[in-house]
Amino acid sequence: MKKFALMGVALAASLAMAGAAQAADVEAGKAKFATCISCHGAQGQGQAIFPKLAGKPAADTADLLKKYRAGETVGPNTPLMAPQAKGLSDEDIANLAAYIETL
């Protein structure tokens, strides 16, 4: 009985996360992405030391942006990315991640 209850909770949580990802506003993410263009390119193709973002899964992008925002060291570009992510809300991050996934 406990197994079924735990499976039900896990299923409900995963459905809730899927719903949150679908609720992201791609157009709002596109507007926020304007700040990213100078380093990552208009199509998220990356350039020089700045990585390609185009097509990156939304969950991965959101995870990285939240780590940058929290001040965690993610990689060599952390000093550049942390200030960019600092002012982003959870909604901004979800929207940006949804847009980047469409590139």
Biopython code that builds the backbone (N, CA, C, O; Angstrom):
import numpy as np
from Bio.PDB.StructureBuilder import StructureBuilder

atoms = [
    (1, "MET", "N", (0.822, -1.199, 0.000)),
    (1, "MET", "CA", (0.000, 0.000, 0.000)),
    (1, "MET", "C", (0.865, 1.262, 0.000)),
    (1, "MET", "O", (0.575, 2.221, -0.715)),
    (2, "LYS", "N", (1.933, 1.253, 0.812)),
    (2, "LYS", "CA", (2.814, 2.420, 0.863)),
    (2, "LYS", "C", (3.501, 2.647, -0.479)),
    (2, "LYS", "O", (3.732, 3.787, -0.883)),
    (3, "LYS", "N", (3.831, 1.541, -1.174)),
    (3, "LYS", "CA", (4.480, 1.673, -2.481)),
    (3, "LYS", "C", (3.581, 2.428, -3.452)),
    (3, "LYS", "O", (4.040, 3.296, -4.195)),
    (4, "PHE", "N", (2.306, 2.087, -3.437)),
    (4, "PHE", "CA", (1.365, 2.740, -4.347)),
    (4, "PHE", "C", (1.213, 4.224, -3.998)),
    (4, "PHE", "O", (1.103, 5.070, -4.886)),
    (5, "ALA", "N", (1.208, 4.524, -2.720)),
    (5, "ALA", "CA", (1.100, 5.918, -2.298)),
    (5, "ALA", "C", (2.329, 6.707, -2.758)),
    (5, "ALA", "O", (2.200, 7.829, -3.248)),
    (6, "LEU", "N", (3.519, 6.119, -2.600)),
    (6, "LEU", "CA", (4.751, 6.795, -3.036)),
    (6, "LEU", "C", (4.781, 6.960, -4.547)),
    (6, "LEU", "O", (5.212, 7.999, -5.048)),
    (7, "MET", "N", (4.330, 5.954, -5.272)),
    (7, "MET", "CA", (4.292, 6.070, -6.724)),
    (7, "MET", "C", (3.315, 7.157, -7.148)),
    (7, "MET", "O", (3.565, 7.885, -8.108)),
    (8, "GLY", "N", (2.210, 7.264, -6.436)),
    (8, "GLY", "CA", (1.233, 8.307, -6.739)),
    (8, "GLY", "C", (1.811, 9.697, -6.516)),
    (8, "GLY", "O", (1.597, 10.604, -7.321)),
    (9, "VAL", "N", (2.535, 9.857, -5.431)),
    (9, "VAL", "CA", (3.168, 11.147, -5.138)),
    (9, "VAL", "C", (4.214, 11.466, -6.198)),
    (9, "VAL", "O", (4.289, 12.601, -6.669)),
    (10, "ALA", "N", (5.016, 10.487, -6.575)),
    (10, "ALA", "CA", (6.044, 10.706, -7.601)),
    (10, "ALA", "C", (5.403, 11.072, -8.936)),
    (10, "ALA", "O", (5.887, 11.965, -9.631)),
    (11, "LEU", "N", (4.338, 10.400, -9.292)),
    (11, "LEU", "CA", (3.648, 10.699, -10.540)),
    (11, "LEU", "C", (3.073, 12.107, -10.517)),
    (11, "LEU", "O", (3.199, 12.849, -11.491)),
    (12, "ALA", "N", (2.451, 12.472, -9.421)),
    (12, "ALA", "CA", (1.875, 13.815, -9.310)),
    (12, "ALA", "C", (2.957, 14.886, -9.406)),
    (12, "ALA", "O", (2.755, 15.920, -10.042)),
    (13, "ALA", "N", (4.095, 14.644, -8.781)),
    (13, "ALA", "CA", (5.198, 15.618, -8.833)),
    (13, "ALA", "C", (5.737, 15.764, -10.249)),
    (13, "ALA", "O", (6.004, 16.875, -10.706)),
    (14, "SER", "N", (5.894, 14.642, -10.941)),
    (14, "SER", "CA", (6.430, 14.740, -12.305)),
    (14, "SER", "C", (5.429, 15.405, -13.238)),
    (14, "SER", "O", (5.834, 16.140, -14.138)),
    (15, "LEU", "N", (4.142, 15.172, -13.050)),
    (15, "LEU", "CA", (3.130, 15.854, -13.862)),
    (15, "LEU", "C", (3.119, 17.353, -13.577)),
    (15, "LEU", "O", (2.941, 18.163, -14.486)),
    (16, "ALA", "N", (3.307, 17.710, -12.331)),
    (16, "ALA", "CA", (3.341, 19.129, -11.966)),
    (16, "ALA", "C", (4.535, 19.820, -12.609)),
    (16, "ALA", "O", (4.414, 20.946, -13.091)),
    (17, "MET", "N", (5.692, 19.153, -12.620)),
    (17, "MET", "CA", (6.880, 19.744, -13.242)),
    (17, "MET", "C", (6.683, 19.869, -14.748)),
    (17, "MET", "O", (7.085, 20.868, -15.344)),
    (18, "ALA", "N", (6.077, 18.875, -15.361)),
    (18, "ALA", "CA", (5.822, 18.938, -16.801)),
    (18, "ALA", "C", (4.870, 20.085, -17.113)),
    (18, "ALA", "O", (5.048, 20.788, -18.108)),
    (19, "GLY", "N", (3.879, 20.272, -16.286)),
    (19, "GLY", "CA", (2.931, 21.368, -16.479)),
    (19, "GLY", "C", (3.600, 22.713, -16.331)),
    (19, "GLY", "O", (3.278, 23.647, -17.065)),
    (20, "ALA", "N", (4.527, 22.832, -15.395)),
    (20, "ALA", "CA", (5.249, 24.092, -15.193)),
    (20, "ALA", "C", (6.113, 24.407, -16.408)),
    (20, "ALA", "O", (6.197, 25.560, -16.832)),
    (21, "ALA", "N", (6.758, 23.382, -16.971)),
    (21, "ALA", "CA", (7.584, 23.606, -18.148)),
    (21, "ALA", "C", (6.736, 24.051, -19.333)),
    (21, "ALA", "O", (7.153, 24.906, -20.113)),
    (22, "GLN", "N", (5.545, 23.470, -19.466)),
    (22, "GLN", "CA", (4.668, 23.832, -20.566)),
    (22, "GLN", "C", (4.094, 25.231, -20.370)),
    (22, "GLN", "O", (3.726, 25.895, -21.339)),
    (23, "ALA", "N", (4.020, 25.674, -19.131)),
    (23, "ALA", "CA", (3.430, 26.966, -18.838)),
    (23, "ALA", "C", (4.395, 28.125, -19.131)),
    (23, "ALA", "O", (3.996, 29.288, -19.087)),
    (24, "ALA", "N", (5.645, 27.812, -19.426)),
    (24, "ALA", "CA", (6.626, 28.862, -19.693)),
    (24, "ALA", "C", (6.217, 29.657, -20.929)),
    (24, "ALA", "O", (5.649, 29.113, -21.876)),
    (25, "ASP", "N", (6.511, 30.933, -20.903)),
    (25, "ASP", "CA", (6.145, 31.853, -21.979)),
    (25, "ASP", "C", (7.346, 32.045, -22.904)),
    (25, "ASP", "O", (8.268, 32.798, -22.591)),
    (26, "VAL", "N", (7.325, 31.362, -24.037)),
    (26, "VAL", "CA", (8.439, 31.405, -24.981)),
    (26, "VAL", "C", (8.683, 32.822, -25.499)),
    (26, "VAL", "O", (9.833, 33.230, -25.662)),
    (27, "GLU", "N", (7.621, 33.568, -25.756)),
    (27, "GLU", "CA", (7.789, 34.941, -26.262)),
    (27, "GLU", "C", (8.452, 35.837, -25.217)),
    (27, "GLU", "O", (9.289, 36.674, -25.557)),
    (28, "ALA", "N", (8.083, 35.665, -23.952)),
    (28, "ALA", "CA", (8.736, 36.432, -22.889)),
    (28, "ALA", "C", (10.200, 36.029, -22.783)),
    (28, "ALA", "O", (11.064, 36.869, -22.529)),
    (29, "GLY", "N", (10.478, 34.746, -22.977)),
    (29, "GLY", "CA", (11.859, 34.267, -22.971)),
    (29, "GLY", "C", (12.665, 34.860, -24.110)),
    (29, "GLY", "O", (13.839, 35.195, -23.945)),
    (30, "LYS", "N", (12.027, 34.990, -25.272)),
    (30, "LYS", "CA", (12.693, 35.588, -26.432)),
    (30, "LYS", "C", (13.077, 37.038, -26.128)),
    (30, "LYS", "O", (14.169, 37.484, -26.478)),
    (31, "ALA", "N", (12.175, 37.761, -25.478)),
    (31, "ALA", "CA", (12.461, 39.158, -25.112)),
    (31, "ALA", "C", (13.635, 39.235, -24.137)),
    (31, "ALA", "O", (14.503, 40.095, -24.281)),
    (32, "LYS", "N", (13.667, 38.342, -23.147)),
    (32, "LYS", "CA", (14.769, 38.325, -22.173)),
    (32, "LYS", "C", (16.084, 37.921, -22.830)),
    (32, "LYS", "O", (17.155, 38.353, -22.403)),
    (33, "PHE", "N", (16.002, 37.090, -23.873)),
    (33, "PHE", "CA", (17.194, 36.582, -24.546)),
    (33, "PHE", "C", (17.986, 37.702, -25.230)),
    (33, "PHE", "O", (19.160, 37.520, -25.551)),
    (34, "ALA", "N", (17.365, 38.833, -25.449)),
    (34, "ALA", "CA", (18.061, 39.967, -26.080)),
    (34, "ALA", "C", (19.356, 40.292, -25.338)),
    (34, "ALA", "O", (20.339, 40.696, -25.959)),
    (35, "THR", "N", (19.364, 40.121, -24.044)),
    (35, "THR", "CA", (20.555, 40.374, -23.234)),
    (35, "THR", "C", (21.656, 39.351, -23.520)),
    (35, "THR", "O", (22.837, 39.650, -23.342)),
    (36, "CYS", "N", (21.287, 38.175, -23.951)),
    (36, "CYS", "CA", (22.228, 37.070, -24.155)),
    (36, "CYS", "C", (22.915, 37.109, -25.518)),
    (36, "CYS", "O", (23.961, 36.490, -25.711)),
    (37, "ILE", "N", (22.322, 37.838, -26.459)),
    (37, "ILE", "CA", (22.761, 37.816, -27.856)),
    (37, "ILE", "C", (24.211, 38.239, -28.039)),
    (37, "ILE", "O", (24.932, 37.640, -28.837)),
    (38, "SER", "N", (24.644, 39.256, -27.314)),
    (38, "SER", "CA", (26.002, 39.766, -27.551)),
    (38, "SER", "C", (27.080, 38.712, -27.297)),
    (38, "SER", "O", (28.147, 38.767, -27.909)),
    (39, "CYS", "N", (26.825, 37.778, -26.427)),
    (39, "CYS", "CA", (27.809, 36.720, -26.146)),
    (39, "CYS", "C", (27.469, 35.393, -26.833)),
    (39, "CYS", "O", (28.348, 34.735, -27.389)),
    (40, "HIS", "N", (26.201, 35.010, -26.792)),
    (40, "HIS", "CA", (25.795, 33.687, -27.286)),
    (40, "HIS", "C", (25.278, 33.694, -28.719)),
    (40, "HIS", "O", (25.016, 32.632, -29.282)),
    (41, "GLY", "N", (25.125, 34.876, -29.319)),
    (41, "GLY", "CA", (24.653, 34.974, -30.691)),
    (41, "GLY", "C", (23.142, 35.015, -30.790)),
    (41, "GLY", "O", (22.434, 34.534, -29.905)),
    (42, "ALA", "N", (22.660, 35.591, -31.868)),
    (42, "ALA", "CA", (21.219, 35.785, -32.056)),
    (42, "ALA", "C", (20.442, 34.475, -32.099)),
    (42, "ALA", "O", (19.278, 34.428, -31.702)),
    (43, "GLN", "N", (21.078, 33.419, -32.577)),
    (43, "GLN", "CA", (20.418, 32.121, -32.649)),
    (43, "GLN", "C", (20.952, 31.150, -31.596)),
    (43, "GLN", "O", (20.728, 29.942, -31.683)),
    (44, "GLY", "N", (21.655, 31.687, -30.605)),
    (44, "GLY", "CA", (22.200, 30.844, -29.540)),
    (44, "GLY", "C", (23.313, 29.927, -30.019)),
    (44, "GLY", "O", (23.598, 28.905, -29.394)),
    (45, "GLN", "N", (23.941, 30.295, -31.129)),
    (45, "GLN", "CA", (24.951, 29.442, -31.742)),
    (45, "GLN", "C", (26.286, 29.458, -30.999)),
    (45, "GLN", "O", (27.147, 28.616, -31.253)),
    (46, "GLY", "N", (26.459, 30.404, -30.091)),
    (46, "GLY", "CA", (27.709, 30.516, -29.358)),
    (46, "GLY", "C", (28.775, 31.183, -30.211)),
    (46, "GLY", "O", (28.676, 31.230, -31.437)),
    (47, "GLN", "N", (29.785, 31.693, -29.545)),
    (47, "GLN", "CA", (30.914, 32.304, -30.247)),
    (47, "GLN", "C", (32.078, 32.437, -29.283)),
    (47, "GLN", "O", (31.898, 32.619, -28.079)),
    (48, "ALA", "N", (33.260, 32.344, -29.836)),
    (48, "ALA", "CA", (34.495, 32.432, -29.056)),
    (48, "ALA", "C", (34.393, 31.553, -27.804)),
    (48, "ALA", "O", (34.229, 30.338, -27.915)),
    (49, "ILE", "N", (34.489, 32.152, -26.627)),
    (49, "ILE", "CA", (34.473, 31.373, -25.380)),
    (49, "ILE", "C", (33.065, 31.131, -24.849)),
    (49, "ILE", "O", (32.895, 30.492, -23.811)),
    (50, "PHE", "N", (32.071, 31.630, -25.543)),
    (50, "PHE", "CA", (30.694, 31.527, -25.057)),
    (50, "PHE", "C", (30.010, 30.324, -25.709)),
    (50, "PHE", "O", (29.987, 30.216, -26.935)),
    (51, "PRO", "N", (29.461, 29.431, -24.906)),
    (51, "PRO", "CA", (28.939, 28.171, -25.445)),
    (51, "PRO", "C", (27.655, 28.319, -26.268)),
    (51, "PRO", "O", (26.895, 29.277, -26.129)),
    (52, "LYS", "N", (27.460, 27.332, -27.118)),
    (52, "LYS", "CA", (26.226, 27.207, -27.874)),
    (52, "LYS", "C", (25.097, 26.903, -26.896)),
    (52, "LYS", "O", (25.240, 26.053, -26.017)),
    (53, "LEU", "N", (23.989, 27.591, -27.052)),
    (53, "LEU", "CA", (22.806, 27.347, -26.225)),
    (53, "LEU", "C", (21.681, 26.706, -27.025)),
    (53, "LEU", "O", (20.835, 26.008, -26.465)),
    (54, "ALA", "N", (21.671, 26.938, -28.322)),
    (54, "ALA", "CA", (20.581, 26.496, -29.186)),
    (54, "ALA", "C", (20.247, 25.027, -28.981)),
    (54, "ALA", "O", (21.121, 24.161, -29.032)),
    (55, "GLY", "N", (18.964, 24.763, -28.748)),
    (55, "GLY", "CA", (18.484, 23.401, -28.614)),
    (55, "GLY", "C", (18.751, 22.733, -27.286)),
    (55, "GLY", "O", (18.372, 21.578, -27.091)),
    (56, "LYS", "N", (19.386, 23.423, -26.380)),
    (56, "LYS", "CA", (19.684, 22.846, -25.064)),
    (56, "LYS", "C", (18.363, 22.577, -24.332)),
    (56, "LYS", "O", (17.482, 23.436, -24.326)),
    (57, "PRO", "N", (18.215, 21.410, -23.721)),
    (57, "PRO", "CA", (16.969, 21.123, -22.995)),
    (57, "PRO", "C", (16.662, 22.201, -21.942)),
    (57, "PRO", "O", (17.549, 22.650, -21.218)),
    (58, "ALA", "N", (15.407, 22.594, -21.878)),
    (58, "ALA", "CA", (14.990, 23.659, -20.966)),
    (58, "ALA", "C", (15.379, 23.356, -19.520)),
    (58, "ALA", "O", (15.805, 24.252, -18.791)),
    (59, "ALA", "N", (15.237, 22.115, -19.108)),
    (59, "ALA", "CA", (15.561, 21.761, -17.718)),
    (59, "ALA", "C", (17.040, 22.000, -17.424)),
    (59, "ALA", "O", (17.390, 22.457, -16.336)),
    (60, "ASP", "N", (17.907, 21.695, -18.389)),
    (60, "ASP", "CA", (19.352, 21.902, -18.188)),
    (60, "ASP", "C", (19.680, 23.393, -18.098)),
    (60, "ASP", "O", (20.452, 23.818, -17.240)),
    (61, "THR", "N", (19.084, 24.176, -18.993)),
    (61, "THR", "CA", (19.331, 25.625, -18.980)),
    (61, "THR", "C", (18.837, 26.240, -17.683)),
    (61, "THR", "O", (19.531, 27.050, -17.069)),
    (62, "ALA", "N", (17.639, 25.857, -17.267)),
    (62, "ALA", "CA", (17.078, 26.400, -16.028)),
    (62, "ALA", "C", (17.956, 26.042, -14.835)),
    (62, "ALA", "O", (18.197, 26.875, -13.961)),
    (63, "ASP", "N", (18.428, 24.815, -14.802)),
    (63, "ASP", "CA", (19.284, 24.371, -13.699)),
    (63, "ASP", "C", (20.561, 25.213, -13.632)),
    (63, "ASP", "O", (20.960, 25.657, -12.556)),
    (64, "LEU", "N", (21.193, 25.427, -14.777)),
    (64, "LEU", "CA", (22.420, 26.231, -14.801)),
    (64, "LEU", "C", (22.159, 27.675, -14.377)),
    (64, "LEU", "O", (22.914, 28.241, -13.587)),
    (65, "LEU", "N", (21.091, 28.264, -14.905)),
    (65, "LEU", "CA", (20.791, 29.654, -14.549)),
    (65, "LEU", "C", (20.506, 29.802, -13.055)),
    (65, "LEU", "O", (20.902, 30.796, -12.446)),
    (66, "LYS", "N", (19.838, 28.840, -12.472)),
    (66, "LYS", "CA", (19.561, 28.886, -11.025)),
    (66, "LYS", "C", (20.847, 28.750, -10.220)),
    (66, "LYS", "O", (21.002, 29.379, -9.174)),
    (67, "LYS", "N", (21.771, 27.923, -10.714)),
    (67, "LYS", "CA", (23.061, 27.784, -10.024)),
    (67, "LYS", "C", (23.859, 29.077, -10.120)),
    (67, "LYS", "O", (24.439, 29.527, -9.132)),
    (68, "TYR", "N", (23.890, 29.677, -11.312)),
    (68, "TYR", "CA", (24.564, 30.970, -11.451)),
    (68, "TYR", "C", (23.942, 32.002, -10.514)),
    (68, "TYR", "O", (24.653, 32.736, -9.827)),
    (69, "ARG", "N", (22.615, 32.051, -10.492)),
    (69, "ARG", "CA", (21.916, 33.031, -9.661)),
    (69, "ARG", "C", (22.231, 32.833, -8.185)),
    (69, "ARG", "O", (22.321, 33.805, -7.434)),
    (70, "ALA", "N", (22.399, 31.583, -7.764)),
    (70, "ALA", "CA", (22.702, 31.268, -6.369)),
    (70, "ALA", "C", (24.170, 31.524, -6.016)),
    (70, "ALA", "O", (24.563, 31.431, -4.853)),
    (71, "GLY", "N", (24.980, 31.848, -7.038)),
    (71, "GLY", "CA", (26.383, 32.127, -6.782)),
    (71, "GLY", "C", (27.271, 30.897, -6.812)),
    (71, "GLY", "O", (28.434, 30.961, -6.412)),
    (72, "GLU", "N", (26.736, 29.774, -7.281)),
    (72, "GLU", "CA", (27.548, 28.562, -7.379)),
    (72, "GLU", "C", (28.504, 28.690, -8.555)),
    (72, "GLU", "O", (28.182, 29.318, -9.563)),
    (73, "THR", "N", (29.682, 28.090, -8.419)),
    (73, "THR", "CA", (30.634, 28.063, -9.515)),
    (73, "THR", "C", (30.240, 26.931, -10.448)),
    (73, "THR", "O", (30.209, 25.766, -10.050)),
    (74, "VAL", "N", (29.940, 27.280, -11.682)),
    (74, "VAL", "CA", (29.476, 26.309, -12.666)),
    (74, "VAL", "C", (30.581, 25.983, -13.672)),
    (74, "VAL", "O", (30.682, 24.846, -14.135)),
    (75, "GLY", "N", (31.391, 26.952, -14.004)),
    (75, "GLY", "CA", (32.455, 26.750, -14.973)),
    (75, "GLY", "C", (33.265, 28.019, -15.121)),
    (75, "GLY", "O", (33.139, 28.938, -14.312)),
    (76, "PRO", "N", (34.098, 28.076, -16.153)),
    (76, "PRO", "CA", (34.992, 29.226, -16.305)),
    (76, "PRO", "C", (34.268, 30.551, -16.566)),
    (76, "PRO", "O", (34.840, 31.616, -16.338)),
    (77, "ASN", "N", (33.032, 30.499, -17.034)),
    (77, "ASN", "CA", (32.303, 31.740, -17.310)),
    (77, "ASN", "C", (31.419, 32.200, -16.147)),
    (77, "ASN", "O", (30.627, 33.130, -16.294)),
    (78, "THR", "N", (31.558, 31.552, -15.010)),
    (78, "THR", "CA", (30.752, 31.934, -13.850)),
    (78, "THR", "C", (30.870, 33.414, -13.505)),
    (78, "THR", "O", (29.852, 34.043, -13.215)),
    (79, "PRO", "N", (32.081, 34.003, -13.525)),
    (79, "PRO", "CA", (32.163, 35.432, -13.191)),
    (79, "PRO", "C", (31.352, 36.327, -14.134)),
    (79, "PRO", "O", (30.909, 37.407, -13.742)),
    (80, "LEU", "N", (31.162, 35.879, -15.365)),
    (80, "LEU", "CA", (30.362, 36.652, -16.322)),
    (80, "LEU", "C", (28.872, 36.354, -16.189)),
    (80, "LEU", "O", (28.039, 37.252, -16.313)),
    (81, "MET", "N", (28.543, 35.098, -15.937)),
    (81, "MET", "CA", (27.140, 34.684, -15.923)),
    (81, "MET", "C", (26.413, 34.976, -14.600)),
    (81, "MET", "O", (25.219, 35.273, -14.603)),
    (82, "ALA", "N", (27.113, 34.893, -13.499)),
    (82, "ALA", "CA", (26.462, 35.100, -12.203)),
    (82, "ALA", "C", (25.758, 36.458, -12.120)),
    (82, "ALA", "O", (24.608, 36.511, -11.684)),
    (83, "PRO", "N", (26.407, 37.560, -12.524)),
    (83, "PRO", "CA", (25.699, 38.847, -12.471)),
    (83, "PRO", "C", (24.507, 38.908, -13.433)),
    (83, "PRO", "O", (23.514, 39.581, -13.152)),
    (84, "GLN", "N", (24.605, 38.210, -14.560)),
    (84, "GLN", "CA", (23.500, 38.194, -15.520)),
    (84, "GLN", "C", (22.286, 37.461, -14.939)),
    (84, "GLN", "O", (21.145, 37.873, -15.146)),
    (85, "ALA", "N", (22.545, 36.386, -14.219)),
    (85, "ALA", "CA", (21.463, 35.570, -13.674)),
    (85, "ALA", "C", (20.904, 36.123, -12.366)),
    (85, "ALA", "O", (19.783, 35.794, -11.979)),
    (86, "LYS", "N", (21.672, 36.952, -11.696)),
    (86, "LYS", "CA", (21.300, 37.460, -10.364)),
    (86, "LYS", "C", (19.896, 38.068, -10.329)),
    (86, "LYS", "O", (19.144, 37.825, -9.385)),
    (87, "GLY", "N", (19.542, 38.845, -11.332)),
    (87, "GLY", "CA", (18.255, 39.532, -11.316)),
    (87, "GLY", "C", (17.106, 38.752, -11.939)),
    (87, "GLY", "O", (16.003, 39.281, -12.071)),
    (88, "LEU", "N", (17.347, 37.503, -12.322)),
    (88, "LEU", "CA", (16.290, 36.722, -12.962)),
    (88, "LEU", "C", (15.387, 36.054, -11.923)),
    (88, "LEU", "O", (15.860, 35.470, -10.948)),
    (89, "SER", "N", (14.096, 36.152, -12.151)),
    (89, "SER", "CA", (13.135, 35.438, -11.296)),
    (89, "SER", "C", (13.026, 33.997, -11.792)),
    (89, "SER", "O", (13.544, 33.663, -12.858)),
    (90, "ASP", "N", (12.356, 33.149, -11.023)),
    (90, "ASP", "CA", (12.114, 31.773, -11.472)),
    (90, "ASP", "C", (11.323, 31.779, -12.779)),
    (90, "ASP", "O", (11.566, 30.958, -13.663)),
    (91, "GLU", "N", (10.387, 32.700, -12.892)),
    (91, "GLU", "CA", (9.585, 32.800, -14.111)),
    (91, "GLU", "C", (10.451, 33.216, -15.301)),
    (91, "GLU", "O", (10.311, 32.665, -16.393)),
    (92, "ASP", "N", (11.346, 34.186, -15.093)),
    (92, "ASP", "CA", (12.271, 34.602, -16.150)),
    (92, "ASP", "C", (13.108, 33.423, -16.625)),
    (92, "ASP", "O", (13.289, 33.216, -17.825)),
    (93, "ILE", "N", (13.612, 32.659, -15.671)),
    (93, "ILE", "CA", (14.457, 31.509, -15.996)),
    (93, "ILE", "C", (13.669, 30.474, -16.791)),
    (93, "ILE", "O", (14.167, 29.947, -17.786)),
    (94, "ALA", "N", (12.457, 30.181, -16.364)),
    (94, "ALA", "CA", (11.629, 29.211, -17.091)),
    (94, "ALA", "C", (11.344, 29.695, -18.509)),
    (94, "ALA", "O", (11.383, 28.910, -19.456)),
    (95, "ASN", "N", (11.061, 30.975, -18.653)),
    (95, "ASN", "CA", (10.768, 31.535, -19.971)),
    (95, "ASN", "C", (12.000, 31.500, -20.878)),
    (95, "ASN", "O", (11.909, 31.105, -22.040)),
    (96, "LEU", "N", (13.145, 31.913, -20.344)),
    (96, "LEU", "CA", (14.387, 31.876, -21.110)),
    (96, "LEU", "C", (14.723, 30.449, -21.544)),
    (96, "LEU", "O", (15.060, 30.201, -22.702)),
    (97, "ALA", "N", (14.627, 29.532, -20.607)),
    (97, "ALA", "CA", (14.951, 28.137, -20.896)),
    (97, "ALA", "C", (14.026, 27.573, -21.978)),
    (97, "ALA", "O", (14.471, 26.840, -22.861)),
    (98, "ALA", "N", (12.751, 27.915, -21.904)),
    (98, "ALA", "CA", (11.793, 27.444, -22.916)),
    (98, "ALA", "C", (12.138, 28.014, -24.285)),
    (98, "ALA", "O", (12.060, 27.306, -25.289)),
    (99, "TYR", "N", (12.520, 29.288, -24.334)),
    (99, "TYR", "CA", (12.885, 29.896, -25.610)),
    (99, "TYR", "C", (14.155, 29.269, -26.174)),
    (99, "TYR", "O", (14.202, 28.924, -27.355)),
    (100, "ILE", "N", (15.172, 29.118, -25.353)),
    (100, "ILE", "CA", (16.452, 28.564, -25.799)),
    (100, "ILE", "C", (16.256, 27.164, -26.371)),
    (100, "ILE", "O", (16.906, 26.792, -27.349)),
    (101, "GLU", "N", (15.379, 26.405, -25.775)),
    (101, "GLU", "CA", (15.114, 25.051, -26.269)),
    (101, "GLU", "C", (14.546, 25.071, -27.691)),
    (101, "GLU", "O", (14.707, 24.101, -28.433)),
    (102, "THR", "N", (13.886, 26.160, -28.075)),
    (102, "THR", "CA", (13.292, 26.245, -29.416)),
    (102, "THR", "C", (14.289, 26.677, -30.483)),
    (102, "THR", "O", (13.998, 26.573, -31.675)),
    (103, "LEU", "N", (15.453, 27.157, -30.079)),
    (103, "LEU", "CA", (16.429, 27.649, -31.062)),
    (103, "LEU", "C", (17.033, 26.510, -31.862)),
    (103, "LEU", "O", (17.872, 26.743, -32.732)),
]
sb = StructureBuilder()
sb.init_structure("model")
sb.init_model(0)
sb.init_chain("A")
sb.init_seg("    ")
for serial, (resi, resn, name, xyz) in enumerate(atoms, 1):
    if name == "N":
        sb.init_residue(resn, " ", resi, " ")
    sb.init_atom(name, np.array(xyz, "f"), 0.0, 1.0, " ", f" {name:<3s}", serial, name[0])
structure = sb.get_structure()
